Amino acid sequence: MLVAPQVVHGGARDPERAATIYRTAVPASGYSHAEIVRIFRLLTLYVYGNAGSIGQFDLKTMRAAEAELIKRNLVQHSRPTSTFYTNALTHRNYVR
């Protein structure tokens, strides 16, 4: 099930409120309120980080993550990052 981008974006700003909205939208998710709050906080910390615009991917971070996956043999080879990450949701058609 897709969740409105506002919930994801709002999660970075107000994880408690976003978790409440998420639980209302997806009551069968199986996650407790506290777990959802933690997920939104982790997304803010490890995914969105210092992005200039929430939801916008940072090319350097994506490449570092891919290199780590290759190092651990979880991915066999590198691909152009733009083939699997997009900033289209932030109304930009490129990866920073």
C-alpha positions as CSV (number, residue, x, y, z in Angstrom):
1,M,0.0,0.0,0.0
2,L,1.3,3.5,-0.9
3,V,1.3,6.1,1.8
4,A,1.0,9.8,0.9
5,P,4.3,11.5,0.5
6,Q,3.2,14.1,3.1
7,V,3.3,11.4,5.7
8,V,6.8,10.4,4.8
9,H,8.0,14.0,4.6
10,G,6.1,14.8,7.8
11,G,7.8,11.9,9.5
12,A,11.1,13.6,9.3
13,R,9.6,16.7,10.9
14,D,7.2,15.2,13.4
15,P,7.7,11.4,13.8
16,E,4.9,11.1,16.4
17,R,2.3,12.7,14.3
18,A,3.4,10.8,11.2
19,A,3.2,7.5,13.1
20,T,-0.4,8.3,14.1
21,I,-1.3,9.1,10.5
22,Y,0.4,6.0,9.2
23,R,-1.3,3.7,11.7
24,T,-4.7,5.2,10.7
25,A,-3.9,4.7,7.0
26,V,-2.3,1.2,7.4
27,P,-3.9,-0.3,10.5
28,A,-2.9,-3.8,9.4
29,S,0.8,-3.0,9.1
30,G,1.6,-5.1,12.2
31,Y,3.8,-2.3,13.7
32,S,3.2,-0.7,17.0
33,H,3.0,3.1,17.3
34,A,6.4,3.1,19.0
35,E,8.0,1.0,16.2
36,I,6.6,3.3,13.5
37,V,7.9,6.4,15.4
38,R,11.3,4.7,15.5
39,I,11.2,3.9,11.8
40,F,10.5,7.5,10.9
41,R,13.3,8.7,13.2
42,L,15.7,6.2,11.6
43,L,14.7,7.4,8.1
44,T,15.4,10.9,9.2
45,L,18.8,10.1,10.6
46,Y,20.1,7.6,8.0
47,V,18.2,8.2,4.8
48,Y,17.2,11.9,4.6
49,G,20.1,13.2,6.8
50,N,21.3,16.5,5.7
51,A,19.4,16.5,2.4
52,G,18.5,20.0,1.2
53,S,15.0,18.8,0.5
54,I,13.4,15.9,2.4
55,G,13.1,12.9,0.1
56,Q,15.9,14.1,-2.1
57,F,18.7,11.5,-2.6
58,D,22.3,12.4,-2.2
59,L,24.4,10.7,-5.0
60,K,27.5,10.4,-2.8
61,T,25.6,8.6,-0.1
62,M,23.9,6.3,-2.6
63,R,27.2,5.4,-4.2
64,A,28.8,4.7,-0.7
65,A,25.9,2.4,0.1
66,E,26.2,0.6,-3.2
67,A,30.0,0.1,-2.6
68,E,29.2,-1.4,0.8
69,L,26.7,-3.8,-0.7
70,I,29.3,-4.9,-3.3
71,K,32.0,-5.3,-0.7
72,R,29.7,-7.6,1.3
73,N,28.8,-9.6,-1.9
74,L,25.2,-8.6,-1.7
75,V,25.4,-6.9,-5.1
76,Q,27.7,-8.2,-7.8
77,H,28.4,-5.1,-9.8
78,S,27.8,-1.4,-9.9
79,R,25.0,0.2,-12.0
80,P,24.3,3.9,-12.7
81,T,22.7,5.2,-9.6
82,S,20.1,7.1,-11.6
83,T,18.6,3.8,-12.7
84,F,17.3,2.9,-9.3
85,Y,17.1,6.2,-7.3
86,T,15.2,9.3,-8.3
87,N,14.4,12.7,-7.0
88,A,11.2,12.8,-9.0
89,L,9.1,13.0,-5.8
90,T,10.9,16.2,-5.0
91,H,10.0,17.5,-8.5
92,R,13.6,17.2,-9.6
93,N,14.5,14.6,-12.3
94,Y,18.1,14.0,-11.2
95,V,20.1,12.5,-8.4
96,R,22.3,15.0,-6.5
